[in-house]
Amino acid sequence: MTTLCVMKHLCQATRNENRYAKRFFGTLLTQTSQKWCFFPFCIVVPNPRKSTIFALTQPFCTAEKSQTEPKGKTAFGSVGRRIPHRILHVISQDGESLGDMHRAEALKLMDQHDLKLVLLQENVEPPVYRLMTGQQIHEEQLRRAEKKKASPKSGVVQKELSFSSAIAKNDLETKTKQIAQWIEKKYHVKVIIRQAKGSNTDMFTLFDQILETVSEKATYLSKPKLTREGVSACIFRHMSDKELKAHQKMENQKTSTVKKEEKEDLKSNELQQ
């Protein structure tokens, strides 16, 4: 009788342990929203007739594999001494090719001439680096910033006008009216002026005349500059609301100053009479 009671209790314990084990594994495997990780283990559940074994032969992890984020575009500047590439194509300070060389040799040149190494092209074999001074790097950064600023933004229409410095007065007025119409539509307007042979007209003076005519709405996006020999260009844009308010305020101050001076002149003339 005692033996039967013991066997009954053992069977009941085995069933309970099997039920608890199934409930335990079922709970863990359904929690996919959490990042659980289980390492190999083995559980042996005693059974009067035979042993039941629960085992995981490989690590199990519910976390998804992390994807490598793409690297952002690095800013233009010195790479210092951390060069990931073994073989480089090096360009000298004056822009001459020095050929392919090991990075140790490039660093040696950099130290000898007290220069900085700048990555120009990475997606070529071998990648192109240039030896530059700090001043050259600063000037190139300013040039790139100016170019980025002058490039039209997405969704902004840019128009272009080109004429000679020997343009007639009537033709210039027509061009200026066209610029004013485009500015009113909030377009960017690129104006290119070519220096005519035998013409003494200053191209930058023409730019200022155009801006003065459309000054109530427009300003320079890119100031006039010499793009190549005999050719100058600039870009006009519509002023923002803040700029328009500041411009209107300045014009009102000028108007009030002029009226004040006129009143003073009038009083002075009356006293003299």
Residue pairs with C-beta under 8 A, 6 or more apart in sequence:
7 48
10 46
10 48
11 48
14 45
14 46
14 47
14 48
17 45
17 46
18 45
18 52
21 43
21 45
21 54
25 54
28 36
28 38
31 62
32 62
34 62
35 61
35 62
35 63
36 61
36 62
36 63
37 59
37 60
37 61
37 62
37 63
38 56
38 59
38 60
38 61
39 59
40 55
40 56
40 57
40 58
40 59
41 55
41 56
42 53
42 54
42 55
43 53
43 54
43 55
44 51
44 52
44 53
45 51
45 52
45 53
45 54
74 119
76 118
76 137
76 140
76 141
76 144
77 118
77 137
77 141
78 116
78 117
78 118
78 132
78 137
79 117
79 118
79 119
79 129
80 117
81 107
83 103
83 106
83 107
83 117
83 129
85 103
85 126
85 127
86 102
86 103
87 100
87 101
87 102
87 103
87 126
88 100
88 101
88 102
88 103
88 106
88 126
88 127
88 128
88 129
89 97
89 99
89 100
89 124
89 126
89 127
89 128
89 129
90 97
90 98
90 99
90 100
90 101
90 106
90 109
90 129
90 130
90 131
91 97
91 98
91 120
91 128
91 129
91 130
91 131
92 98
92 130
92 131
93 113
93 115
93 130
93 131
93 132
93 133
93 136
95 130
98 109
100 126
106 117
106 129
106 131
107 117
109 115
109 131
110 116
110 117
110 131
113 131
115 131
115 132
115 133
116 131
116 132
116 133
116 134
116 137
117 129
117 130
117 131
117 132
118 129
118 130
118 131
118 132
118 137
119 127
119 128
119 129
120 128
120 129
120 130
121 127
121 128
132 140
146 222
149 221
149 222
150 221
150 222
150 235
152 158
152 188
156 186
156 187
156 188
157 185
157 187
157 188
158 187
158 188
158 189
158 190
158 235
159 182
159 187
159 188
159 189
159 190
160 189
160 190
160 191
160 192
161 175
161 178
161 179
161 189
161 190
161 191
161 192
162 191
162 192
162 193
162 194
163 171
163 172
163 175
163 192
163 193
163 194
164 193
164 194
164 195
164 196
164 199
165 193
165 194
165 195
165 196
165 199
165 201
165 202
165 203
165 206
166 196
166 198
166 199
166 201
167 175
167 206
172 206
172 209
172 210
175 210
176 209
176 210
176 213
176 214
179 189
179 191
179 210
179 214
179 218
179 236
180 213
180 214
180 217
180 218
182 189
183 189
183 214
183 217
183 218
183 236
183 237
183 238
184 217
184 238
186 238
187 238
188 221
188 235
188 236
188 237
189 218
189 235
189 236
189 237
190 233
190 234
190 235
191 207
191 210
191 233
191 234
191 235
191 236
192 227
192 231
192 232
192 233
193 203
193 206
193 207
193 231
193 232
193 233
194 230
194 231
195 203
195 230
195 231
195 232
203 224
203 232
204 224
204 232
207 224
207 232
207 234
210 236
211 218
211 219
211 220
211 236
214 236
215 247
216 247
217 238
217 239
217 244
218 236
218 237
218 238
218 239
219 236
219 237
219 239
219 243
220 234
220 235
220 236
220 237
221 235
221 236
221 237
222 233
222 234
222 235
223 234
224 232
224 233
224 234
225 232
225 233
225 234
226 232
227 233
239 247
